[in-house]
Structures are given as structure tokens and as C-alpha cells.
Amino acid sequence: MVLYSKINGVKCLKILKYRKSPNGKYKLTLDNDRDISLYEEVILEYKLLLNKVIDDNLLIELDKRNQEYDVYYVALKALNSRIRSVEDLRQLLKRKEYPIEMIENAIKKLLDQGYLNDRSYAKSFINNQIITTNNGPYKIKRLLFDKKISESIIDEEMVNFTESEQRSKINKIIMKGLKSNNSRGGIVLKQKIYNDLKMLGYDTVMINDILNNYEFSNNYEIAKKEYDKLYRKYSKKYTGYELERIIKDKLYQKGLKYEEE
């Protein structure tokens, strides 16, 4: 049978022991053999080292305050592992099913302390995209918009992706496209590379300006290889003029032309 002390008629529990836990909290043993785990900040805030008596109402308040610190420290740990946007962090905390009010309070605190900063995130994200991907400016902007970074921040930080760097990347992508091509030629190959660059988020005027410096003519070796492949495929069903017409049409669709030498 547990004996409770009373203060002004309110049932209270005494704190008998404090023990530090590995997780940075303190375990408090109460005189009903119950243990509660609290952050040091909560213990100090509520002066529990001096006032060693807890009633039921205070227990509820301590639990809520402790959870607020839980949200804050989970958020801080997430930021220590890698830089995040405000929206990234908000979604992470929502997945952990913390109360919305506590999430927003933790985010505000981290913003005020300078641990969370969308501009720093945007700068880091853009630099990483430039170094590790072939993405162009428009695609990078879309990715940042998805993270709810403000348009003004994006535009101000995107100046770090200079026109010179964009042109250099476009040239490398074109060269790679030409080198790896083994089934297209002429305008079809040019259009494919154009579409690839547009999907990556480069400016269409810049793409065309650079593409016009390259020659996209018929490649005889590729045309012969494709002709032989098509011949093997369609000669099982067609012969003569009909076979040649089908093969030429298929080659044309690839931007290729093949004539026996």
C-alpha cells in the first residue's frame, strides 16, 4: 500500500532519488516506486532539486514540457546528421506524430537559434546539385520549390550557378550523348539530346545556341548496323520493294539513311 503525503489537501508524491540516464535525461524515483524520466532543463525549470514534491497536475505539466524537449532534441539531432530545410524538418517531425503545436514551437526555436535556415539550405543544395548532378537551373528551382523554399531565396542563391558553368555542363552532356549514341542520327539525334537537356532544366535558347555548334549528320556505320538489324527482323515477313520501304521508313524515324556503297 502506497502512502501519499498531502499539501493543502492535494495528494502529492515525493522525489526520493535522481539518476542520470545515458540518453541525457534524469530518472526520478518517486515514493510510490514509480520512475519518471525528465530532461535536465525541465528539472531546473520547475526547481525539482529544491521542491521535491510533485502532485498529479504537475506530473501532467512535466510530461507535456518533457515532450516539447523531446521534439526539440529529435529535430536538433536530425539537423546534426545533415542540413535540412524548414519543410524537410517539419515533415520528419510529422511522421513521428508529434503534436503540430510542439513541432512549430521547436522549429521557431531552432530558427531563432540559427540552427535552421532555408537560405543556408538552398545554398548548400544548389552547390551539391552543381557538383554531383547534371541538373540545370530550372530543375533545381523546381526541387527547391517542392521543399517550399521561397522564390526570392531561390533566385538570389541561383546566381551561384553561372552561365559559364551551365554552358560547360551542356557541352559535356552533348558530347556524352554523341559518344554513347548507337542507334540515331541527324535531326532525330539532335532532337533527343535537346529533349534530354530540356528535361534536365536548361534554358531552351541556351540549348539551341550550343547545339548549333555541333554537326548532326548521317552516321554511315550506325546506319549500316541499324539496317542489318532491321533487315533480320523484317525479312522474315517481307521481301523486295516492300521490305526496303519498311526498312527505309524505320531508318528515317531514327534520322538515318543507308545506301549500299
MIDOSE-1310 file (N, C-alpha, C; in nm, 2 decimals, decimal comma, always signed):
residues 261
mvly	+0,09/-0,12/+0,00/+0,00/+0,00/+0,00/+0,09/+0,13/+0,00; +0,06/+0,21/-0,10/+0,14/+0,34/-0,11/+0,09/+0,45/-0,03; +0,17/+0,51/+0,05/+0,13/+0,62/+0,13/+0,16/+0,75/+0,06; +0,06/+0,84/+0,05/+0,08/+0,97/-0,02/+0,08/+1,08/+0,09
skin	+0,17/+1,18/+0,07/+0,16/+1,30/+0,15/+0,06/+1,40/+0,09; +0,01/+1,49/+0,17/-0,08/+1,58/+0,12/-0,04/+1,73/+0,15; -0,06/+1,82/+0,05/-0,03/+1,96/+0,08/-0,16/+2,03/+0,04; -0,22/+2,10/+0,13/-0,34/+2,17/+0,11/-0,45/+2,08/+0,06
gvkc	-0,45/+1,95/+0,11/-0,55/+1,86/+0,07/-0,52/+1,79/-0,07; -0,41/+1,83/-0,13/-0,38/+1,77/-0,27/-0,28/+1,66/-0,25; -0,31/+1,54/-0,31/-0,23/+1,42/-0,29/-0,10/+1,45/-0,37; +0,02/+1,42/-0,30/+0,15/+1,45/-0,36/+0,24/+1,33/-0,35
lkil	+0,34/+1,33/-0,43/+0,45/+1,23/-0,43/+0,58/+1,30/-0,41; +0,66/+1,23/-0,33/+0,80/+1,28/-0,31/+0,90/+1,22/-0,40; +1,00/+1,30/-0,44/+1,11/+1,25/-0,52/+1,21/+1,20/-0,42; +1,24/+1,07/-0,44/+1,34/+1,01/-0,35/+1,48/+1,00/-0,41
kyrk	+1,49/+1,00/-0,54/+1,62/+0,97/-0,59/+1,63/+1,03/-0,74; +1,75/+1,08/-0,77/+1,78/+1,13/-0,91/+1,89/+1,04/-0,97; +1,88/+0,99/-1,09/+1,99/+0,92/-1,15/+2,00/+0,96/-1,30; +2,12/+0,99/-1,34/+2,14/+1,04/-1,48/+2,13/+0,92/-1,57
spng	+2,06/+0,93/-1,68/+2,05/+0,82/-1,78/+2,14/+0,85/-1,90; +2,18/+0,75/-1,97/+2,27/+0,76/-2,09/+2,21/+0,85/-2,20; +2,07/+0,87/-2,20/+2,01/+0,95/-2,31/+2,00/+1,10/-2,28; +2,08/+1,14/-2,17/+2,08/+1,28/-2,14/+1,97/+1,32/-2,05
kykl	+1,88/+1,23/-2,01/+1,78/+1,26/-1,92/+1,81/+1,22/-1,78; +1,73/+1,25/-1,68/+1,74/+1,20/-1,55/+1,62/+1,12/-1,51; +1,65/+1,01/-1,44/+1,54/+0,92/-1,39/+1,51/+0,96/-1,25; +1,39/+1,00/-1,22/+1,35/+1,04/-1,09/+1,26/+0,93/-1,03
tldn	+1,30/+0,88/-0,91/+1,22/+0,78/-0,84/+1,13/+0,84/-0,74; +1,00/+0,81/-0,75/+0,91/+0,87/-0,66/+0,87/+0,77/-0,54; +0,81/+0,82/-0,44/+0,78/+0,74/-0,33/+0,67/+0,64/-0,34; +0,61/+0,63/-0,47/+0,52/+0,52/-0,50/+0,58/+0,41/-0,58
drdi	+0,72/+0,41/-0,58/+0,80/+0,32/-0,66/+0,79/+0,34/-0,81; +0,74/+0,46/-0,85/+0,73/+0,49/-0,99/+0,85/+0,57/-1,03; +0,90/+0,55/-1,15/+1,01/+0,63/-1,21/+0,96/+0,71/-1,32; +1,01/+0,84/-1,32/+0,98/+0,93/-1,44/+1,11/+0,98/-1,49
slye	+1,11/+1,00/-1,63/+1,23/+1,04/-1,69/+1,21/+1,18/-1,74; +1,30/+1,27/-1,70/+1,29/+1,41/-1,74/+1,42/+1,47/-1,79; +1,41/+1,57/-1,88/+1,53/+1,64/-1,92/+1,58/+1,73/-1,81; +1,71/+1,75/-1,81/+1,77/+1,84/-1,71/+1,71/+1,98/-1,71
evil	+1,68/+2,03/-1,83/+1,62/+2,16/-1,84/+1,48/+2,17/-1,77; +1,40/+2,06/-1,78/+1,27/+2,05/-1,71/+1,29/+2,05/-1,56; +1,39/+1,97/-1,51/+1,41/+1,97/-1,37/+1,45/+2,11/-1,32; +1,54/+2,18/-1,39/+1,58/+2,31/-1,35/+1,47/+2,41/-1,36
eykl	+1,39/+2,40/-1,47/+1,28/+2,50/-1,49/+1,18/+2,49/-1,38; +1,15/+2,37/-1,33/+1,05/+2,35/-1,23/+1,11/+2,34/-1,09; +1,24/+2,37/-1,08/+1,31/+2,37/-0,95/+1,29/+2,24/-0,87; +1,30/+2,13/-0,94/+1,27/+2,00/-0,87/+1,38/+1,95/-0,78
llnk	+1,50/+2,02/-0,79/+1,61/+1,99/-0,70/+1,58/+2,05/-0,56; +1,50/+2,16/-0,56/+1,47/+2,22/-0,43/+1,33/+2,18/-0,38; +1,23/+2,18/-0,47/+1,10/+2,14/-0,44/+1,08/+1,99/-0,48; +1,09/+1,90/-0,39/+1,09/+1,76/-0,42/+0,95/+1,69/-0,40
vidd	+0,85/+1,77/-0,42/+0,72/+1,72/-0,41/+0,64/+1,75/-0,54; +0,57/+1,64/-0,59/+0,50/+1,65/-0,72/+0,36/+1,61/-0,70; +0,26/+1,69/-0,74/+0,12/+1,65/-0,74/+0,08/+1,60/-0,88; -0,04/+1,55/-0,89/-0,09/+1,50/-1,02/-0,09/+1,60/-1,13
nlli	-0,13/+1,72/-1,10/-0,14/+1,83/-1,20/+0,00/+1,86/-1,25; +0,10/+1,87/-1,16/+0,23/+1,90/-1,20/+0,29/+1,78/-1,28; +0,26/+1,66/-1,25/+0,30/+1,55/-1,33/+0,26/+1,56/-1,48; +0,14/+1,60/-1,50/+0,08/+1,62/-1,64/+0,16/+1,73/-1,71
eldk	+0,19/+1,84/-1,63/+0,26/+1,96/-1,69/+0,40/+1,92/-1,72; +0,47/+1,84/-1,63/+0,60/+1,79/-1,66/+0,61/+1,71/-1,78; +0,51/+1,62/-1,80/+0,51/+1,53/-1,91/+0,50/+1,61/-2,04; +0,41/+1,71/-2,04/+0,40/+1,79/-2,16/+0,53/+1,87/-2,19
rnqe	+0,59/+1,93/-2,09/+0,71/+2,00/-2,11/+0,82/+1,91/-2,16; +0,83/+1,79/-2,10/+0,93/+1,70/-2,14/+0,91/+1,66/-2,29; +0,79/+1,64/-2,33/+0,76/+1,61/-2,47/+0,81/+1,72/-2,57; +0,79/+1,84/-2,52/+0,83/+1,96/-2,60/+0,98/+1,95/-2,62
ydvy	+1,06/+1,91/-2,52/+1,20/+1,90/-2,53/+1,24/+1,78/-2,62; +1,15/+1,67/-2,61/+1,17/+1,56/-2,70/+1,17/+1,60/-2,85; +1,07/+1,68/-2,88/+1,05/+1,72/-3,02/+1,18/+1,81/-3,06; +1,21/+1,90/-2,97/+1,33/+1,99/-3,00/+1,46/+1,91/-3,02
yval	+1,49/+1,81/-2,93/+1,61/+1,73/-2,94/+1,61/+1,64/-3,06; +1,49/+1,58/-3,09/+1,49/+1,50/-3,21/+1,51/+1,58/-3,34; +1,46/+1,70/-3,34/+1,48/+1,79/-3,45/+1,63/+1,83/-3,46; +1,69/+1,87/-3,35/+1,83/+1,91/-3,34/+1,92/+1,79/-3,39
kaln	+1,89/+1,67/-3,35/+1,97/+1,55/-3,39/+1,96/+1,54/-3,54; +1,84/+1,56/-3,60/+1,82/+1,54/-3,74/+1,90/+1,65/-3,82; +1,91/+1,77/-3,76/+1,99/+1,87/-3,82/+2,14/+1,85/-3,81; +2,18/+1,78/-3,71/+2,32/+1,74/-3,69/+2,36/+1,64/-3,79
srir	+2,27/+1,55/-3,83/+2,31/+1,45/-3,93/+2,32/+1,50/-4,07; +2,24/+1,60/-4,11/+2,26/+1,67/-4,24/+2,17/+1,80/-4,24; +2,21/+1,89/-4,33/+2,14/+2,01/-4,34/+2,00/+1,99/-4,40; +1,90/+2,06/-4,34/+1,76/+2,04/-4,39/+1,69/+2,17/-4,40
sved	+1,59/+2,17/-4,49/+1,50/+2,29/-4,50/+1,40/+2,28/-4,39; +1,33/+2,40/-4,37/+1,23/+2,40/-4,26/+1,12/+2,30/-4,30; +1,08/+2,29/-4,42/+0,98/+2,19/-4,46/+1,02/+2,05/-4,45; +1,15/+2,02/-4,48/+1,20/+1,88/-4,46/+1,19/+1,84/-4,31
lrql	+1,23/+1,93/-4,22/+1,22/+1,91/-4,08/+1,08/+1,89/-4,03; +0,99/+1,98/-4,08/+0,85/+1,97/-4,04/+0,79/+1,84/-4,08; +0,82/+1,79/-4,20/+0,76/+1,66/-4,24/+0,82/+1,54/-4,16; +0,95/+1,55/-4,13/+1,01/+1,45/-4,05/+0,94/+1,44/-3,91
lkrk	+0,92/+1,55/-3,85/+0,86/+1,55/-3,72/+0,71/+1,51/-3,72; +0,64/+1,54/-3,83/+0,50/+1,50/-3,85/+0,49/+1,35/-3,86; +0,59/+1,29/-3,93/+0,59/+1,14/-3,95/+0,61/+1,07/-3,81; +0,67/+1,14/-3,72/+0,69/+1,09/-3,58/+0,56/+1,11/-3,50
eypi	+0,46/+1,18/-3,56/+0,33/+1,20/-3,50/+0,34/+1,29/-3,37; +0,43/+1,39/-3,37/+0,43/+1,48/-3,26/+0,32/+1,58/-3,28; +0,27/+1,64/-3,18/+0,16/+1,75/-3,19/+0,21/+1,86/-3,28; +0,12/+1,91/-3,36/+0,16/+2,02/-3,46/+0,22/+2,14/-3,38
emie	+0,15/+2,18/-3,27/+0,19/+2,30/-3,20/+0,34/+2,28/-3,14; +0,37/+2,16/-3,10/+0,50/+2,14/-3,05/+0,61/+2,14/-3,16; +0,57/+2,09/-3,28/+0,65/+2,09/-3,39/+0,69/+2,23/-3,43; +0,58/+2,32/-3,44/+0,60/+2,46/-3,48/+0,69/+2,53/-3,38
naik	+0,67/+2,50/-3,25/+0,74/+2,57/-3,15/+0,89/+2,53/-3,15; +0,92/+2,40/-3,18/+1,06/+2,36/-3,20/+1,12/+2,42/-3,32; +1,05/+2,43/-3,43/+1,10/+2,49/-3,55/+1,13/+2,64/-3,52; +1,04/+2,71/-3,46/+1,07/+2,85/-3,43/+1,19/+2,87/-3,34
klld	+1,21/+2,78/-3,24/+1,32/+2,79/-3,15/+1,45/+2,76/-3,23; +1,45/+2,67/-3,32/+1,57/+2,64/-3,40/+1,60/+2,75/-3,50; +1,50/+2,81/-3,55/+1,52/+2,92/-3,64/+1,58/+3,04/-3,56; +1,53/+3,07/-3,45/+1,58/+3,18/-3,36/+1,73/+3,15/-3,32
qgyl	+1,76/+3,02/-3,30/+1,90/+2,99/-3,26/+1,99/+2,98/-3,38; +1,94/+2,99/-3,50/+2,03/+2,98/-3,62/+2,06/+2,84/-3,66; +2,01/+2,74/-3,60/+2,03/+2,60/-3,64/+1,96/+2,56/-3,77; +1,85/+2,63/-3,80/+1,77/+2,61/-3,91/+1,76/+2,73/-4,00
ndrs	+1,79/+2,72/-4,13/+1,80/+2,84/-4,21/+1,78/+2,79/-4,36; +1,66/+2,84/-4,42/+1,63/+2,80/-4,55/+1,73/+2,85/-4,65; +1,79/+2,97/-4,63/+1,89/+3,02/-4,72/+2,01/+2,94/-4,72; +2,06/+2,90/-4,60/+2,18/+2,81/-4,60/+2,15/+2,68/-4,66
yaks	+2,03/+2,63/-4,64/+1,99/+2,50/-4,71/+1,99/+2,52/-4,86; +1,93/+2,63/-4,91/+1,93/+2,65/-5,06/+2,07/+2,66/-5,12; +2,15/+2,73/-5,05/+2,29/+2,75/-5,10/+2,36/+2,61/-5,10; +2,35/+2,53/-5,00/+2,41/+2,40/-4,99/+2,35/+2,31/-5,10
finn	+2,22/+2,31/-5,11/+2,15/+2,22/-5,21/+2,20/+2,26/-5,35; +2,20/+2,38/-5,38/+2,24/+2,42/-5,52/+2,38/+2,38/-5,55; +2,47/+2,41/-5,45/+2,61/+2,37/-5,47/+2,63/+2,22/-5,49; +2,55/+2,14/-5,42/+2,56/+2,00/-5,43/+2,50/+1,95/-5,56
qiit	+2,40/+2,02/-5,61/+2,34/+1,98/-5,74/+2,44/+2,01/-5,85; +2,51/+2,12/-5,84/+2,61/+2,16/-5,94/+2,72/+2,06/-5,95; +2,77/+2,02/-5,83/+2,88/+1,93/-5,82/+2,85/+1,78/-5,86; +2,73/+1,74/-5,81/+2,71/+1,59/-5,82/+2,60/+1,55/-5,93
tnng	+2,53/+1,65/-5,99/+2,43/+1,61/-6,09/+2,45/+1,69/-6,22; +2,37/+1,65/-6,32/+2,37/+1,73/-6,45/+2,25/+1,82/-6,45; +2,18/+1,83/-6,34/+2,05/+1,91/-6,34/+2,08/+2,06/-6,38; +1,99/+2,11/-6,46/+2,00/+2,25/-6,49/+1,93/+2,34/-6,39
pyki	+1,93/+2,48/-6,41/+1,87/+2,57/-6,32/+1,72/+2,55/-6,29; +1,65/+2,53/-6,40/+1,50/+2,52/-6,38/+1,46/+2,39/-6,30; +1,53/+2,28/-6,32/+1,50/+2,16/-6,24/+1,54/+2,18/-6,10; +1,66/+2,25/-6,07/+1,70/+2,27/-5,94/+1,60/+2,36/-5,87
krll	+1,55/+2,46/-5,94/+1,45/+2,55/-5,88/+1,32/+2,47/-5,84; +1,28/+2,38/-5,93/+1,16/+2,30/-5,90/+1,18/+2,22/-5,78; +1,30/+2,16/-5,77/+1,32/+2,08/-5,65/+1,32/+2,16/-5,52; +1,37/+2,28/-5,53/+1,36/+2,37/-5,41/+1,22/+2,42/-5,38
fdkk	+1,15/+2,45/-5,49/+1,01/+2,48/-5,47/+0,93/+2,37/-5,39; +0,96/+2,25/-5,43/+0,90/+2,13/-5,37/+0,92/+2,13/-5,22; +1,04/+2,19/-5,18/+1,07/+2,19/-5,04/+1,03/+2,32/-4,97; +0,94/+2,40/-5,05/+0,88/+2,52/-5,00/+0,98/+2,63/-4,96
ises	+1,09/+2,63/-5,04/+1,19/+2,74/-5,02/+1,13/+2,86/-5,10; +1,14/+2,98/-5,04/+1,08/+3,10/-5,10/+1,15/+3,13/-5,24; +1,07/+3,18/-5,33/+1,12/+3,21/-5,46/+1,23/+3,32/-5,45; +1,22/+3,41/-5,36/+1,32/+3,52/-5,35/+1,46/+3,46/-5,31
iide	+1,45/+3,36/-5,22/+1,58/+3,30/-5,17/+1,64/+3,22/-5,29; +1,55/+3,14/-5,36/+1,60/+3,06/-5,47/+1,67/+3,15/-5,57; +1,60/+3,25/-5,62/+1,65/+3,34/-5,72/+1,79/+3,40/-5,68; +1,79/+3,44/-5,55/+1,92/+3,51/-5,50/+2,03/+3,41/-5,50
emvn	+2,00/+3,28/-5,46/+2,11/+3,18/-5,45/+2,15/+3,12/-5,58; +2,05/+3,12/-5,68/+2,08/+3,05/-5,80/+2,19/+3,12/-5,89; +2,22/+3,25/-5,85/+2,32/+3,32/-5,92/+2,46/+3,25/-5,91; +2,47/+3,16/-5,81/+2,59/+3,08/-5,79/+2,61/+2,98/-5,91
ftes	+2,50/+2,95/-5,98/+2,51/+2,86/-6,09/+2,52/+2,94/-6,22; +2,65/+2,98/-6,25/+2,67/+3,08/-6,35/+2,64/+3,03/-6,49; +2,63/+3,12/-6,58/+2,60/+3,08/-6,72/+2,72/+3,00/-6,78; +2,84/+3,04/-6,74/+2,96/+2,96/-6,79/+2,95/+2,82/-6,74
eqrs	+2,91/+2,79/-6,62/+2,90/+2,66/-6,57/+2,79/+2,58/-6,64; +2,68/+2,65/-6,66/+2,57/+2,58/-6,74/+2,61/+2,54/-6,88; +2,68/+2,63/-6,95/+2,72/+2,60/-7,08/+2,82/+2,49/-7,08; +2,91/+2,48/-6,98/+3,01/+2,37/-6,97/+2,94/+2,24/-6,95
kink	+2,83/+2,24/-6,87/+2,76/+2,12/-6,84/+2,68/+2,07/-6,97; +2,62/+2,17/-7,04/+2,55/+2,14/-7,16/+2,64/+2,07/-7,26; +2,76/+2,13/-7,28/+2,86/+2,08/-7,38/+2,90/+1,93/-7,34; +2,92/+1,91/-7,21/+2,96/+1,77/-7,17/+2,85/+1,67/-7,19
iimk	+2,72/+1,72/-7,17/+2,61/+1,63/-7,19/+2,59/+1,60/-7,34; +2,61/+1,70/-7,42/+2,60/+1,68/-7,57/+2,71/+1,58/-7,61; +2,83/+1,60/-7,57/+2,94/+1,51/-7,61/+2,92/+1,37/-7,56; +2,87/+1,35/-7,44/+2,83/+1,22/-7,39/+2,72/+1,16/-7,48
glks	+2,62/+1,24/-7,51/+2,51/+1,19/-7,60/+2,56/+1,14/-7,73; +2,65/+1,22/-7,79/+2,71/+1,18/-7,92/+2,80/+1,05/-7,91; +2,87/+1,05/-7,80/+2,96/+0,93/-7,78/+2,89/+0,80/-7,76; +2,78/+0,81/-7,68/+2,71/+0,69/-7,64/+2,60/+0,65/-7,74
nnsr	+2,58/+0,74/-7,84/+2,47/+0,71/-7,94/+2,51/+0,59/-8,03; +2,42/+0,50/-8,04/+2,44/+0,39/-8,13/+2,32/+0,35/-8,22; +2,22/+0,44/-8,22/+2,10/+0,40/-8,30/+2,03/+0,52/-8,37; +2,09/+0,64/-8,35/+2,02/+0,75/-8,41/+2,12/+0,84/-8,49
ggiv	+2,06/+0,93/-8,57/+2,14/+1,02/-8,65/+2,07/+1,14/-8,68; +2,14/+1,24/-8,74/+2,08/+1,36/-8,79/+1,99/+1,44/-8,69; +1,88/+1,49/-8,74/+1,79/+1,57/-8,67/+1,73/+1,49/-8,55; +1,71/+1,36/-8,57/+1,65/+1,28/-8,46/+1,74/+1,28/-8,34
lkqk	+1,87/+1,26/-8,36/+1,97/+1,26/-8,25/+1,97/+1,39/-8,19; +1,97/+1,50/-8,27/+1,98/+1,63/-8,22/+1,85/+1,66/-8,13; +1,74/+1,62/-8,18/+1,61/+1,64/-8,10/+1,61/+1,56/-7,97; +1,67/+1,44/-7,97/+1,67/+1,36/-7,85/+1,76/+1,43/-7,74
iynd	+1,88/+1,48/-7,79/+1,97/+1,55/-7,70/+1,91/+1,68/-7,65; +1,84/+1,75/-7,74/+1,76/+1,87/-7,70/+1,66/+1,84/-7,59; +1,58/+1,73/-7,61/+1,48/+1,69/-7,51/+1,54/+1,65/-7,38; +1,65/+1,58/-7,38/+1,72/+1,54/-7,26/+1,76/+1,66/-7,18
lkml	+1,82/+1,76/-7,25/+1,87/+1,88/-7,18/+1,75/+1,97/-7,13; +1,64/+1,97/-7,20/+1,53/+2,04/-7,16/+1,47/+1,98/-7,03; +1,46/+1,84/-7,03/+1,41/+1,77/-6,91/+1,50/+1,79/-6,79; +1,63/+1,81/-6,82/+1,73/+1,84/-6,71/+1,71/+1,98/-6,65
gydt	+1,64/+2,07/-6,73/+1,61/+2,20/-6,67/+1,70/+2,31/-6,72; +1,75/+2,30/-6,85/+1,83/+2,41/-6,90/+1,75/+2,50/-6,99; +1,79/+2,62/-7,01/+1,72/+2,72/-7,09/+1,72/+2,68/-7,24; +1,61/+2,68/-7,30/+1,59/+2,63/-7,44/+1,68/+2,71/-7,54
vmin	+1,68/+2,84/-7,52/+1,76/+2,93/-7,61/+1,91/+2,89/-7,59; +1,96/+2,87/-7,47/+2,09/+2,83/-7,45/+2,12/+2,70/-7,51; +2,03/+2,60/-7,50/+2,05/+2,47/-7,55/+2,06/+2,48/-7,70; +1,97/+2,55/-7,77/+1,98/+2,56/-7,92/+2,11/+2,63/-7,96
diln	+2,15/+2,73/-7,89/+2,27/+2,81/-7,93/+2,39/+2,72/-7,93; +2,40/+2,63/-7,83/+2,51/+2,54/-7,81/+2,50/+2,42/-7,91; +2,38/+2,37/-7,93/+2,36/+2,25/-8,02/+2,40/+2,29/-8,16; +2,37/+2,41/-8,20/+2,40/+2,46/-8,33/+2,55/+2,46/-8,37
nyef	+2,63/+2,44/-8,26/+2,78/+2,43/-8,29/+2,82/+2,29/-8,32; +2,73/+2,20/-8,31/+2,76/+2,06/-8,34/+2,70/+2,01/-8,47; +2,77/+1,92/-8,53/+2,72/+1,86/-8,66/+2,64/+1,73/-8,63; +2,52/+1,72/-8,68/+2,44/+1,60/-8,66/+2,41/+1,54/-8,80
snny	+2,51/+1,48/-8,86/+2,49/+1,43/-8,99/+2,46/+1,28/-8,98; +2,43/+1,22/-9,10/+2,41/+1,07/-9,10/+2,54/+1,00/-9,07; +2,53/+0,90/-8,98/+2,65/+0,82/-8,95/+2,64/+0,69/-9,02; +2,73/+0,67/-9,12/+2,72/+0,55/-9,20/+2,73/+0,42/-9,12
eiak	+2,82/+0,41/-9,03/+2,84/+0,29/-8,95/+2,72/+0,25/-8,87; +2,66/+0,36/-8,81/+2,54/+0,33/-8,73/+2,42/+0,29/-8,82; +2,41/+0,36/-8,94/+2,31/+0,34/-9,03/+2,32/+0,19/-9,08; +2,44/+0,15/-9,11/+2,46/+0,01/-9,16/+2,42/-0,09/-9,05
keyd	+2,46/-0,07/-8,93/+2,43/-0,16/-8,82/+2,27/-0,17/-8,80; +2,21/-0,05/-8,81/+2,06/-0,05/-8,79/+1,99/-0,11/-8,91; +2,05/-0,09/-9,03/+1,99/-0,15/-9,15/+1,99/-0,31/-9,13; +2,11/-0,36/-9,10/+2,12/-0,50/-9,08/+2,03/-0,56/-8,98
klyr	+2,01/-0,49/-8,87/+1,92/-0,53/-8,76/+1,78/-0,53/-8,81; +1,74/-0,43/-8,88/+1,60/-0,42/-8,93/+1,58/-0,53/-9,04; +1,68/-0,55/-9,12/+1,67/-0,65/-9,23/+1,64/-0,79/-9,17; +1,72/-0,82/-9,06/+1,70/-0,95/-9,00/+1,56/-0,96/-8,94
kysk	+1,51/-0,85/-8,89/+1,38/-0,86/-8,83/+1,26/-0,87/-8,93; +1,27/-0,79/-9,03/+1,15/-0,78/-9,12/+1,16/-0,87/-9,25; +1,28/-0,92/-9,27/+1,29/-1,01/-9,39/+1,22/-1,14/-9,37; +1,18/-1,17/-9,24/+1,11/-1,29/-9,22/+0,96/-1,28/-9,26
kytg	+0,92/-1,16/-9,28/+0,78/-1,13/-9,32/+0,77/-1,06/-9,46; +0,86/-0,98/-9,50/+0,85/-0,90/-9,62/+0,97/-0,93/-9,71; +0,95/-0,90/-9,84/+1,06/-0,92/-9,94/+1,06/-0,80/-10,04; +1,17/-0,79/-10,12/+1,17/-0,70/-10,23/+1,15/-0,55/-10,19
yele	+1,07/-0,48/-10,27/+1,04/-0,34/-10,25/+0,98/-0,31/-10,12; +0,88/-0,40/-10,08/+0,81/-0,37/-9,95/+0,91/-0,38/-9,83; +1,00/-0,47/-9,84/+1,10/-0,48/-9,73/+1,19/-0,36/-9,73; +1,24/-0,32/-9,84/+1,32/-0,20/-9,85/+1,25/-0,07/-9,80
riik	+1,12/-0,06/-9,84/+1,04/+0,06/-9,80/+1,03/+0,06/-9,64; +1,00/-0,05/-9,58/+0,98/-0,06/-9,44/+1,11/-0,02/-9,37; +1,22/-0,08/-9,42/+1,35/-0,05/-9,35/+1,39/+0,09/-9,36; +1,36/+0,15/-9,48/+1,40/+0,29/-9,50/+1,31/+0,38/-9,41
dkly	+1,18/+0,35/-9,40/+1,10/+0,42/-9,31/+1,15/+0,42/-9,16; +1,18/+0,30/-9,12/+1,23/+0,28/-8,98/+1,36/+0,36/-8,96; +1,45/+0,36/-9,06/+1,58/+0,43/-9,05/+1,55/+0,58/-9,05; +1,45/+0,62/-9,13/+1,42/+0,77/-9,13/+1,37/+0,81/-9,00
qkgl	+1,29/+0,73/-8,93/+1,24/+0,76/-8,80/+1,36/+0,78/-8,70; +1,47/+0,72/-8,72/+1,59/+0,73/-8,64/+1,69/+0,84/-8,69; +1,65/+0,90/-8,80/+1,73/+1,01/-8,85/+1,85/+0,95/-8,93; +1,83/+0,83/-8,98/+1,94/+0,76/-9,05/+1,91/+0,74/-9,20
kyee	+2,01/+0,73/-9,28/+1,99/+0,69/-9,42/+2,11/+0,60/-9,46; +2,07/+0,49/-9,53/+2,17/+0,39/-9,56/+2,16/+0,35/-9,71; +2,27/+0,36/-9,78/+2,28/+0,32/-9,92/+2,40/+0,23/-9,93; +2,38/+0,12/-10,00/+2,50/+0,03/-10,03/+2,61/+0,10/-10,10
e	+2,73/+0,09/-10,05/+2,85/+0,15/-10,11/+2,90/+0,07/-10,23
